[in-house]
Every structure is written in C-alpha cells, then in structure tokens.
C-alpha cells in the first residue's frame, strides 16, 4: 500500500549502547477511523495523517481517558497517538464544529458553547464541566487556546486532573515574555536588548522605542503565533502598533500587556525542541528552521537547518536545556531564537506547549512527541539520553492555509471544501489535517487546512517530494496558498539556504504574483490546455448508440483543430490533432507532443509533454471557452475557442470594469471591529477607515484616495464577506 515513510532510522549510539530509536513516521493502524469518518476510503484512512511508530510498551500504564481541549488538526493528532496507546479520548467542540473530524474520531464528544472562541474553546467553566461529566483523568491542550494558560492548569490541578504539559510555574515564567527574558538572562542565555517591563500606554511606548533605537518589535507579553506583534520604524508606527497589538493580545489571550525590544533586521528564526521530565532530565531534540514567515507567522519549516553547524547547534541546544532546567520544565517545549548572519543567536521566547511544526522533528528523530508528553505527565522518566538523539534525514513542512496568497501573502478565505484529496499516495508524505470533503472553513478559527510534511534522506529529496505533493494536493471550494508554497520551495535563494524572516517581502517586493512562466513552460501550458479542450470536445461528441436507436448519429471527423488560445491578454494560434492518447500540438509554430490517459473525471491529470512529466488540475471549464488550470502550483485562466468562434467573439460586447477608486470593499471575510469615519468626513489617502478582524488578526482598511465620505455601509460588530462594500466616497 502506498503512503509509507521511506528512510529507516539509523542505529543510534552503535558501539556505545546499540540502542535503536523507532522508525520515523511509519504507518500505524487506523482501522478505528472507519466508523467515525465514513466519507474516507479504507486505504485513505490507513495511510493518511501517519504518525511515528515510536515504540510503545503496553505494560506502561498511563491514563484511561484524556480530554483534548482543542479542535482541528492538532486534536486529531493527539487522538491518533492516544488510540495507539490504548487511551480513550474526549473531544470538545463548539456548536459549528459538531460534525468536525476530531469529534468523529474521539470516543466521546461534548459541546462547550457557540462558535466564538471566548464562548467555547476558551470557556474554562464549560470545559471543566465536560471533564467532570466524562471523568477524564488528564487534558491535552494542543497549541493555542488554553495551552499556555496557567489559570486553566491551576483549575485542573484543583480537580486532581493532570495537565499534559509543564507545571504552572513554568507556564507562568515562560509564558510571560517579560519574566522569561529575565530568567533567560539569569540562566546565561543570550537575549535581545530591550525594555524589561510592561509598557503602560502609547506615549511610554514611543519614549521606550526612542531609547532603544528604531526599529523595535512591539509584542504581547502573553502572546504567541504572531498575534499581538508589530514592527515599528518610527513614532507613528509605534503608536499604531501599540494600539493594534494590545487589542489583538486582549482578543487572543485575554492579556493586553505589551513589551518592546530591539528588532534585529534580517534574522533567521531557528528554534530548539526540548523535552523534560519530572525527575530533572532534559534533552534538546535538534533545531527547526522557521524563517519563512508572513505577518510573523510561520509558513514553511524544516529540520534540520541548512545554516547551523554542529558547534552552533550544540550551543543553542545546551542553552535551551539550561533554560528548561532553570524552570524545572517537564514536557515538550520549544525555545525560539533569532540568529544573525554571523551565527550569533538571541533568545526570543519559550513556548510551553507542542508546536504546530513538531512533525518535522518527529521525522528526523523518530520520536512521537505527543506520546512523550503523555508519559512525562504520568510521571515516567525520559527513555533516551542526549547521545541517542539523531538527525536522521531531512523533513520539510508547508502550512496549507485557506488564504489568498495574492493579497498580502495570504488574507483569509472562507468556504466549504467541495472536493478534498490529500497526496498521501506519494512516498515520504505525511498530512496532519482535521478536515474532510464538506468541511467548512469559517471566520471564527485559524484558516489552516493542513500541515503537509515530506521526508527524505536529504534536503534535495525532501524538497522534490514536497514539490510533487503540492502538485498532487486537491483542494476545491476555498482559495488556498499552494501557489505561494510551491514558489518558495523552488526559489533559488531558498534552495541555497539564503533565507531570513524577510524572505517573502525581499523576493516579492511588489507582492506575490504567482509563477512566472518561461517560454517553454508557457508553451507546455498552452499545449496541455488545448489538448484538454479537444479531449472535452471529443467526449461531448461521443454517443453510445443502442441497438434499437431510431436516430442515427453521424460523428464529425476533425483531423486538425484550429484554436485561438488567450493567456495573460496574449492570443496564441494553436493547431491540435490526436492519435490515441497522444496529441500533436503546434503552438505559435513550436510543435509539442502531449500524452496522458485523459481521465477527465479525475481531479488530477498526469501529463507528459515531450517527455517532461507534469501533474495538472483542471479546476473549471465553461461553455464560453474559459478554463482554469492549476499548473506548476499556480492557477492560470485561459480562454480557448475554435478559430471560427474566436472570429465571431470579436463582435461580443465586453463588460465595463467597476471603478474602485471611490469605494472600499472588504478584502477578506471577517468582523468589523471599529469604524473611524462617518458620512460627510473628509479623508486623506492612506487614512484608516475601519478595522476588520479575521481569524484573530486585526487589519486596518485605509482610503485609496483623498475625498469626502458619501456613505458608510458597515458598523462595529458587523460580519462582512470578501468583496462587501464598506465605505463609499463622493
């Protein structure tokens, strides 16, 4: 069966202990999912979302039942390991998540409130009631929500329920960026220069920023995941940053305290995975390179880092462990560092939870981090020593989001997944997701669709497998960021390892525009599109005559199809003919042979163009000649007509484009937080009109020109969709 991980784990410590760590990410049984997720095939379920087959001792008693205080892919991820360990699971959910995959996977499920996170996944009273009702012995918080909330951990302790994570002291010490920085200094960990206190207001923020020296980073003391973070280059940006960061922090974490520190320009973001137990043992499980980011949120991660040498890796690992031991850390955690071009590294923060990107560490070490967290929470000692931890192969993770990458590298998209197919038939591919065909991506939660992970014997193999996996990933019904992800991993700078946290803005200074076709790639696309057009025409002409058919059908025989194909406002002359599965296509005088099975019912089409293999997706096709094709990750719109139809089409009237200079439309679905203008106000170009919150991020909408406000079509609290009219100018 396809979907197995390749690359066996090395014999670790050979000659010293002869101990073998588990095989990385081998397939484990998933027969239990059959009754919970009937929409998936048996084969799909058995290979999808594969986890490490880390050794599990059935005689090692842990918990009978664990409640997962989270949703989506991370809840599914935790449930998977619990099933492997023979532990029953309880899912919590909001009312809109009642049919979610994590609810179906769990043994029990409890609704904890309506859709807004403050009333459901952050509702401690409702979650505590669910724990009592189901008699769960322990709680795994996943990441986000209550995973780093010390009050939640205290509530659990008061009810004798085990929190699968560090103790409250470590959560408080490391969850507070101000206190954690002071502790890091005390533990002799390299730290970033900055203000070691709470910033009271915008005026104080400006004063502190001037003292530190611009640029500065304003960030939430209790934050994480890029929320509540702003970079300021002057006084005005500091005031705006203080306002937005404090609002986001209060919304996401219930804590609006902020701190300010020096912003290190063009750094790498490299983090160390640590694992500690309750007996004073702690390990560092190598690093993860997380420099590809947008809006301070990671997009592509890999392990190990191509930048670090063994000496720097050891120094960072030892400092991370020193910090963990300083707070008696007992669980899986991550110490994040900024690393400059000279390999100087500075402590950024410690996340006292399981990270989103933990799968890449599991791939190269063979450890199941969720299993280790459960063992530690029960009181067991770590099973491995530092010398046992390998770097075995290479792993890359792409965060697949329901986002439009052409808008600020990714503004949220909502909708229902009309078709969904993970590329798990390919070797070395793992997909961590919590969705299925028919799932809704809503405005209430993070727009992540899945984490796509590929593993190889080296970086080159891992990246090539990621390229293939992205091409074979079928996502319909929502806009997604696969085009951006694919462009990143094939970019020459990325391949060479020349990256930093400003990679996206440096490589795409005018914003992401999709893949730029070479002349050869353009001809390949035109040849494939033309072949598809003819294949569809031939299928439409086919008529299966019955024996008693009273109407004889005469099939028109066309030797050569003369076509007019429009791409990027350029019209190309194409002549196509077919012989069996092969089309001979002439594009502007260049001849190409296109071969495929031409299974037009399949969402994926494997095509050979003069011997070059391509995987394409025909996303849509209209009778008027419009066709959308996903080619090399990017969706291209082509307009194909026969020569006669193209000549007649010249007489068709064109729809006039809307004048958008005097209107402001919402670029994304979300909730209006504030409206700063009213009818009659005069606004300047660039002036803030309103603020829209989408997926917990606040976005300032500004005027495109100077003018007088004619009408305001929204108010604070309104839910708006993408393209909805917000404000109109005279």
DACOR-V636446 format. One record per residue. N is the residue number from 1. PSI is psi in degrees with one decimal (NA if undefined). Layout:
BEGIN
N:PSI
N:PSI
END
This chain:
BEGIN
1:140.5
2:163.0
3:2.6
4:150.0
5:143.8
6:161.0
7:98.0
8:151.3
9:142.0
10:157.2
11:110.8
12:136.6
13:27.3
14:133.7
15:-22.0
16:-54.0
17:-22.0
18:26.6
19:141.9
20:126.1
21:159.9
22:159.1
23:138.0
24:121.9
25:43.8
26:158.8
27:138.1
28:163.5
29:139.2
30:30.0
31:-27.5
32:-22.2
33:-13.2
34:-39.0
35:-18.3
36:-32.7
37:75.2
38:-15.0
39:-19.2
40:147.5
41:162.6
42:-44.9
43:-41.7
44:-45.4
45:-33.5
46:-22.3
47:-19.1
48:148.9
49:42.1
50:143.3
51:173.2
52:144.4
53:51.1
54:142.0
55:132.8
56:126.4
57:111.0
58:-17.3
59:-8.3
60:98.2
61:131.3
62:-94.2
63:153.4
64:-34.5
65:133.1
66:133.9
67:134.1
68:112.6
69:60.9
70:-171.5
71:178.3
72:-149.5
73:-35.3
74:-32.9
75:-42.8
76:-39.3
77:-45.4
78:-42.4
79:-39.6
80:-48.0
81:-38.5
82:-41.6
83:-42.6
84:-34.5
85:1.6
86:26.5
87:131.1
88:150.6
89:150.7
90:126.7
91:143.8
92:155.6
93:155.0
94:171.6
95:-32.8
96:-13.9
97:12.5
98:-28.8
99:17.0
100:160.2
101:-41.1
102:-29.6
103:-41.2
104:-31.5
105:-31.3
106:159.1
107:-32.4
108:160.0
109:142.2
110:130.1
111:131.0
112:11.9
113:-178.2
114:179.3
115:-45.4
116:135.7
117:-33.8
118:-22.6
119:1.5
120:-83.1
121:-13.2
122:5.4
123:90.4
124:-38.2
125:-44.4
126:-37.5
127:-40.6
128:-36.7
129:-37.4
130:-36.6
131:-44.9
132:-41.8
133:-40.2
134:-7.8
135:40.9
136:139.4
137:-21.3
138:161.4
139:128.1
140:123.2
141:-6.4
142:-136.7
143:158.4
144:-167.0
145:-115.3
146:14.2
147:-26.0
148:30.6
149:109.6
150:-29.0
151:-36.9
152:-43.0
153:-36.9
154:-40.2
155:-40.7
156:-44.6
157:-37.1
158:-24.0
159:11.3
160:35.4
161:132.5
162:129.9
163:118.5
164:84.4
165:-172.7
166:170.4
167:170.7
168:-30.9
169:-46.5
170:-39.5
171:-46.2
172:-45.4
173:-44.8
174:-24.6
175:-25.3
176:111.3
177:-28.0
178:-50.3
179:-38.0
180:-35.7
181:-40.0
182:-41.6
183:-36.3
184:-42.5
185:-42.7
186:-33.0
187:7.0
188:40.3
189:136.6
190:131.0
191:160.4
192:136.9
193:140.0
194:-172.0
195:118.4
196:59.1
197:-180.0
198:131.8
199:126.0
200:-44.4
201:-179.7
202:-36.9
203:-42.5
204:-35.1
205:-43.5
206:-43.8
207:-44.8
208:-42.1
209:-40.9
210:-38.5
211:-41.9
212:-40.1
213:128.1
214:151.6
215:157.1
216:159.5
217:122.6
218:125.3
219:155.7
220:135.1
221:-35.6
222:15.1
223:-172.7
224:166.5
225:20.7
226:-4.6
227:140.3
228:27.3
229:135.2
230:143.2
231:132.9
232:132.9
233:-8.0
234:-178.6
235:-42.1
236:-43.5
237:-30.0
238:-43.9
239:-46.0
240:-41.9
241:-39.9
242:-43.7
243:-52.3
244:-40.7
245:-41.6
246:-37.6
247:-44.6
248:-39.7
249:-43.3
250:-39.9
251:-41.3
252:-34.3
253:-5.8
254:23.6
255:111.0
256:13.8
257:140.3
258:156.3
259:163.2
260:135.2
261:165.8
262:134.1
263:119.9
264:113.1
265:141.6
266:42.0
267:168.5
268:150.0
269:105.5
270:132.0
271:154.3
272:126.2
273:127.2
274:157.6
275:122.5
276:160.8
277:-176.3
278:8.3
279:17.7
280:4.5
281:143.9
282:142.4
283:155.0
284:131.6
285:43.0
286:-174.8
287:167.0
288:132.0
289:118.0
290:36.7
291:-22.1
292:107.0
293:157.8
294:132.5
295:42.3
296:15.7
297:136.0
298:145.9
299:-44.8
300:132.0
301:156.9
302:158.6
303:131.7
304:-169.8
305:136.7
306:-14.9
307:-32.9
308:141.1
309:170.1
310:-33.2
311:-46.4
312:-40.4
313:-45.7
314:-41.6
315:-43.8
316:-42.4
317:-42.9
318:-38.0
319:-38.2
320:-43.1
321:-37.6
322:-40.9
323:-42.4
324:-43.8
325:-30.2
326:-28.0
327:14.6
328:51.3
329:132.3
330:77.5
331:-169.4
332:136.6
333:169.8
334:129.3
335:118.1
336:140.2
337:150.7
338:135.1
339:125.9
340:-178.4
341:-19.0
342:13.0
343:20.9
344:136.1
345:146.6
346:135.6
347:130.9
348:-56.4
349:167.7
350:127.5
351:117.9
352:54.5
353:-180.0
354:132.3
355:154.7
356:-42.6
357:18.6
358:-25.3
359:-32.6
360:-31.7
361:-40.8
362:-36.6
363:-44.2
364:-10.6
365:-23.3
366:6.7
367:146.1
368:105.1
369:-32.2
370:-41.4
371:-42.3
372:-38.9
373:-42.3
374:-42.5
375:-46.7
376:-41.2
377:-31.1
378:-13.9
379:3.2
380:153.5
381:157.7
382:145.3
383:-11.2
384:157.9
385:165.5
386:-38.2
387:-15.6
388:-11.1
389:114.8
390:167.1
391:103.0
392:95.6
393:-160.5
394:141.4
395:142.7
396:138.3
397:132.0
398:130.4
399:112.0
400:116.1
401:152.2
402:80.3
403:156.1
404:104.3
405:-13.0
406:-5.7
407:101.7
408:38.0
409:12.4
410:87.2
411:143.6
412:146.6
413:143.6
414:161.6
415:-174.6
416:135.2
417:102.5
418:-27.2
419:137.6
420:124.8
421:116.2
422:147.3
423:45.7
424:-3.5
425:-9.2
426:150.6
427:146.0
428:27.1
429:132.6
430:137.7
431:119.2
432:111.2
433:168.2
434:32.6
435:171.5
436:168.6
437:130.0
438:-11.4
439:147.8
440:136.1
441:111.2
442:171.9
443:-10.2
444:-23.8
445:173.1
446:138.4
447:16.7
448:131.0
449:-46.7
450:173.0
451:118.1
452:119.1
453:135.0
454:147.8
455:138.1
456:173.1
457:-24.6
458:179.1
459:-39.9
460:-44.9
461:-41.6
462:-41.1
463:-39.4
464:-38.7
465:-34.3
466:-41.9
467:-46.4
468:-40.1
469:-42.1
470:-38.9
471:-28.6
472:8.4
473:120.6
474:115.9
475:114.0
476:145.1
477:-24.0
478:155.1
479:142.1
480:172.5
481:22.5
482:-35.6
483:-44.5
484:-45.0
485:-44.1
486:-39.7
487:-36.1
488:-48.6
489:-15.8
490:-1.4
491:137.9
492:-36.9
493:-42.0
494:-44.7
495:-36.7
496:-12.2
497:13.2
498:78.0
499:159.0
500:-176.8
501:-10.1
502:16.8
503:-49.9
504:-45.8
505:-28.7
506:-44.7
507:-33.0
508:69.6
509:-26.2
510:17.3
511:162.3
512:131.7
513:3.6
514:-178.6
515:133.8
516:112.0
517:136.2
518:170.3
519:-40.1
520:-42.8
521:-38.6
522:-44.8
523:-37.4
524:-45.5
525:-45.2
526:-39.1
527:-41.9
528:-45.7
529:-42.9
530:-40.7
531:-41.7
532:-43.2
533:-47.5
534:-39.9
535:-40.8
536:-39.9
537:-42.5
538:-37.8
539:-38.9
540:-30.3
541:-20.8
542:133.2
543:121.0
544:104.4
545:137.5
546:160.9
547:-40.4
548:22.6
549:128.5
550:-8.4
551:102.9
552:136.0
553:125.5
554:115.1
555:124.5
556:132.4
557:116.6
558:115.6
559:-43.5
560:129.9
561:115.7
562:116.5
563:155.1
564:117.6
565:124.2
566:126.3
567:125.6
568:44.7
569:10.6
570:134.9
571:130.6
572:141.5
573:125.7
574:136.5
575:124.7
576:142.2
577:155.3
578:150.7
579:98.3
580:-132.2
581:-1.3
582:131.3
583:135.1
584:117.8
585:131.2
586:116.3
587:110.8
588:38.4
589:-15.7
590:132.0
591:133.2
592:148.7
593:124.6
594:121.2
595:136.6
596:171.0
597:-18.5
598:46.7
599:91.9
600:-10.3
601:-14.8
602:140.9
603:-19.5
604:139.8
605:117.1
606:123.1
607:140.8
608:121.9
609:104.3
610:39.6
611:-12.0
612:122.3
613:132.8
614:144.6
615:120.4
616:161.7
617:126.5
618:103.6
619:-35.6
620:155.3
621:128.5
622:155.4
623:-26.8
624:-0.6
625:-7.5
626:134.7
627:134.2
628:124.6
629:128.6
630:114.7
631:123.7
632:35.8
633:-28.3
634:143.9
635:122.2
636:137.6
637:118.8
638:150.3
639:113.2
640:126.8
641:155.3
642:163.6
643:-42.3
644:-45.3
645:-36.3
646:-38.3
647:-39.3
648:-30.0
649:-20.9
650:-22.2
651:-2.3
652:137.5
653:142.3
654:140.6
655:130.4
656:138.3
657:145.0
658:138.0
659:108.7
660:3.4
661:-24.2
662:9.2
663:152.6
664:117.0
665:152.4
666:126.1
667:-4.0
668:160.5
669:145.2
670:-165.0
671:133.2
672:122.3
673:-51.1
674:151.8
675:124.1
676:-0.4
677:166.0
678:162.0
679:135.0
680:-19.5
681:144.9
682:125.5
683:148.5
684:155.8
685:129.0
686:-6.1
687:142.2
688:130.6
689:-45.9
690:170.6
691:130.4
692:130.6
693:126.4
694:127.3
695:44.0
696:3.2
697:135.2
698:134.6
699:126.6
700:123.7
701:127.6
702:161.0
703:138.4
704:-15.0
705:168.0
706:135.3
707:-177.9
708:134.5
709:121.5
710:-44.5
711:151.4
712:119.6
713:11.6
714:164.7
715:163.1
716:132.2
717:-14.4
718:143.5
719:126.6
720:152.9
721:167.9
722:128.1
723:-4.8
724:141.0
725:128.0
726:-53.6
727:143.1
728:133.4
729:155.4
730:NA
END
